Amino acid sequence: MLEMLKQPWPWYVAGVIIGLIVPALLILGNKHFGISANLRHACAACFPADIKFFKYDWKKEIWNFFFVAGIIAGAIIAARLIANPNPIVVNPTLASELAGFGITDNSNMLPEELFSWRSLFSLRGLVMLIGGGFLVGFGARYAGGCTSGHAIMGLSDLQWPSLIATIMFMAGGFIMANLILPIILRL
Amino acid sequence: MNTVKETISVQPLSAQVDKDVIDFEVRSLDTMCVNESHKVHPWWYNFKYMPVGILFGIVFVKAEIVSWYRIQEMFRLQNFHMYGVIGTAVVIGIISVWLIKKFNLKTIHGEKIEFHPKKFNKGQIYGGLLFGLGWAITGACPGPLFAQIGTGSLVIAIVVLSAIAGTWTYGYFRERLPH
């Protein structure tokens, strides 16, 4: 049993559990699944700077901080107690493409060459960590939600603006991964 | 004299209601989680959301949704995994929401479960595209970012801080951006 839990879980198990988070949050307290709102609540709580967008009673949304604290705790549990002892299996085409950029360490979820304190002090790492994070935060709020709020919660409620947002998420991802990222990885 | 007194005593109440309405409107701008629980609970009631988060965090890690490689494979059409995860989650979500509406299910505190229609604006196009660009760089949307920190990649805290900075910058320029 434990050996089975340690293996990577198949997509249908993950998909069912993530899908059930939608009714779980609604039934627990009328909450809509959405993670990126936390980034906004953090702004509202720490540096609202008199910006109207951040002037609201963020304390009414602290349930989401508890939810995110749970995500971090869950990740710690999974990484300490039921971690997969083997390296991540990477599609051979992707692996050889990445090897061309000197990225070969697939012992962790994130390639060490890109996501480490050392890489933060290289141009490539700086662009990816700071630039990537900035785009995620800016884009999610501009779009009015991220993958959880639009692609999962919004689509579950059959909201067509969420479908447009989801299509644009995918379009941006395809453009970045196939056209722009190869240039960044060469830095 | 009496009427004056009345207006004075009524005003604070209506001002409070106005403030709540405005507060709700501001919060509902571009954010999904505006469902108001009209019941007031002590803060520690929020601990009930933690087990849901823990389960979510475990699934994120165990199904490798937090892996940069899985996201790269998704955007290169090299692996069905992420399409399977998101597709299944959406199907389960649609069935769940449909059941909640059909049977008019209540929360565990007996409240009616509410849904708010999303309004279309151009932000979903421009913002969505920018978010997608970032997603393919970091290999993580906001949920997995937090989970990555939990797996021990502490440097991802920098990515989260940058995402908060991005959110703040959006708020700052909001009025001047096309919506």
Interface residues (C-beta under 8 A of the other chain):
Chain A: L5 P8 W9 P10 W11 Y12 V13 A14 G15 V16 I17 I18 G19 L20 I21 V22 P23 A24 L25 L26 I27 L28 G29 N30 K31 H32 F33 G34 I35 S36 A37 N38 L39 R40 A42 C43 F47 A49 I51 K52 F53 F54 K55 Y56 D57 K60 E61 I62 W63 N64 F65 F66 F67 V68 A69 G70 I71 I72 A73 G74 A75 I76 I77 A78 A79 I82 N84 I88 V90 N91 T93 L94 N106 N108 M109 L110 P111 L114 F115 S116 W117 S119 L120 M128 L129 I130 G131 G132 G133 F134 L135 V136 G137 F138 G139 A140 R141 Y142 A143 G144 G145 C146 T147 S148 G149 H150 A151 I152 M153 G154 L155 S156 D157 L158 Q159 W160 P161 S162 I164 A165 T166 I167 M168 F169 M170 A171 G172 G173 F174 I175 M176 A177 N178 I180 L181 I184
Chain B: D23 V26 R27 L29 D30 T31 M32 C33 V34 N35 E36 S37 W43 Y45 N46 F47 K48 Y49 M50 P51 V52 G53 I54 L55 F56 G57 I58 V59 F60 V61 K62 A63 E64 I65 V66 S67 W68 Y69 I71 Q72 E73 M74 F75 R76 Q78 N79 F80 H81 M82 Y83 G84 V85 I86 G87 T88 A89 V90 V91 I92 G93 I94 S96 V97 L99 I100 L105 T107 I108 H109 E111 I113 E114 F115 H116 P117 K118 K119 F120 N121 G123 Q124 I125 Y126 G127 G128 L129 L130 F131 G132 L133 G134 W135 A136 I137 T138 G139 A140 C141 P142 G143 L145 F146 A147 Q148 I149 G150 T151 G152 S153 V155 I156 I158 V159 V160 L161 S162 A163 I164 A165 G166 T167 W168 T169 Y170 G171 Y172 R174 L177
